[in-house]
Amino acid sequence: MSIEHRPPHAPALEGEHARELLRQMLLIRRFEERTEALYAEGKIRGFLHLYIGEEAVAVGAMQSLTAEDAIVATYREHGHALARGGRRPAR
């Protein structure tokens, strides 16, 4: 669907905002890929539930919240924490 034909209720994505959303999705993907590698190396113990493929869900959901809104995590919430502005992983 082109941006000219979007439903009237759909918000427009302007250039810088769209790039920021993409940056957040890529941050989540890279975090998950690195986490998977560390798990495979035995550096992370226990269970690992990856969020790969769900990045847009977290980024989109966090866009609708205000700073005062609370979220509750269960598992596979790495993406939500990063999209909400959680601490970025060290390089």
Secondary structure as GFF3:
##gff-version 3
##sequence-region A 1 91
A	DSSP	three_ten_helix	3	5	.	.	.	ID=ss1
A	DSSP	alpha_helix	15	40	.	.	.	ID=ss2
A	DSSP	alpha_helix	55	63	.	.	.	ID=ss3
A	DSSP	alpha_helix	78	83	.	.	.	ID=ss4
###
